[in-house]
Amino acid sequence: MTPDGQRSGAEPSGPVAPRSGAGPAAPGGGAVPSARVDEAAAAASARSRTVGVVRDVADKRSTLAALGRALRFPDYYATNLDALEECLRDLSWLPVGPVEIVWEDGPLRDADPRTHRVLGEILAAASGSEGDHPLRITRVG
C-alpha cells in the first residue's frame, strides 16, 4: 500500500468484511493493538485499489473527519452524517476499482454507542454499492 492508500491491480471483493475480533477492543478496554489494524490494512491493500484506514477516534466529529481524510473526500465535505452518506455514494474522485475502509471501531463503540450504531448503518448501506467503486468495510476492534 502506498502512503496515500493506493494499490492497483487488485481483484474486486465482497461488500462487507467480517469484524476482526469481537467484544472489548483489548483487555481492560484499551486500544486495539496497532498490529491488528496494520494487518487488516495490508490484507485490504491486496484486494482493493483504494484503502482508507480510520483509527484512534472515539467521537462523532473525529470519526467523520478521519473518514473524510482516509478517502480524500472533496473540500466541500462537511463533517456530518448527511455529507458522509453523499460522499460514500459518489467516490468519483478516486481511481476506478474496489475501495475499502479499515475502521478501528472499538473506541467509538465504547465512547458513543449510538453514534457507532448510526455510522455502522451508514457504512453498511454504502458497502452494497456496485459500479466503478465497490465499497467494502472491515471493522477491527
N, C-alpha and C positions, 0 to 999 in steps of 0.2 A: 504494500500500500504506500502510495506517495504521500508526502506531507499534507497535500490538500485532499486526501481521501479518495484519490482516483485509482482505478485499476481497470485495464482494458482486457478484452478477450475472455471475459467470464461468461459462463452459461447462466441463463435465467433460472431462477429457483422459485419455490412456492411462496405464497404471500406472507405467511406468518411463521416465524420460527418458534419452537417451544422455549419456554422460560428455562434459563440455565440456573438451576437451583431453585429451591422453594424455601419458604419460611424466612427467618431472620437473615439479613444480609451476611452477618458473620456473628460468631459467638459474642454475646454481650451487646448486640445491636450495633456493632461498629460497621465501618465501610466494607464493601466487598473488596477482597484482595485485588490489587491493581492487575495482577497477572490474569485473573479470570476475565476481566474486561478486555485486556490486551489479546487474550486467546480468542475471545469471541470476535473481536475486530479483525484478527488475522484470518479467521475462518470466513468472515463476511467478505473480506477483500478477495478471497479465492473464488467467490461465486457472484460478486456484484461489481458493476462498473463504478459506482459511486458509493462510498461508505462514510457515514457520519456517526461519530461517537459522542454520546451525551453522558457525562459522568460528574459526580461530586456536586449535584444540585438537589436542594431539598425544599424549594419553594416554587410556586407557580411562575412568578416572573423570571427567575433564573433559569428554570427549565425551558420556558418558551424562548428565552434569549439563546440558550445553548442549542436548542433545536434549529433556530434560525442560522446560527453560525455554522453548525455541523453540515447543513445542507445549502449553505451560501444563499439564503433567501435574498430576494431583491431588497433594495434600500427602502422601498415602500412598506415592507413588512413591519407591522406593529405587533408588539408582544402581547397579543390577546388571542383567545381561542378561535374567534371567527377568522382572523388573519392566518392562523395556523392551518385551519381547515382549507382555506382558499389556496394557500401556497402548496399544501400537500396534494391538492387536486391537479395542480399545474405542472410544476417541476421542469418546465420547458427550457430553463436556463442551464440545466445540467446536460452533460453528454448523454446521448441516447444509450439506453441499457438499463439493466437492473440497478435499483437503488436500495440500500439497506441502512437502517438506523440501528445501532447498537446502543441500547438505553440501560444504564445502570439505574434502575427504577426504585431500588430499595430505600434510598434516602428520602425521596419524595413520598413513597408509600408510608414510611414511618412517621414523617412530619406532618403530612397533609393527605390523609386517605381519600377524602372527597375529590380533591384536585387530581390525585393519582388515578382514581377511577375514571374521571371525565377525560383526562388526557389519554388514558389507555383505550377508551372507547373511540376517541377521535383517530388515534393511530391505527387501531384495528380496522375501522371503517375505510381508512385511506389505503390500507395494505391490500385491499381487494382490487386495487386498480389494475387495469390492463394497459396495453399500448406501449409507447416508447419508453416509459419509465415505471415498470412494475416495482412496487414498493414492498419491502419485507421489513418486519420489525423483530429484533432479537432483544429480549429483556434479560438482563443479567442482574441477579440480586434479589 
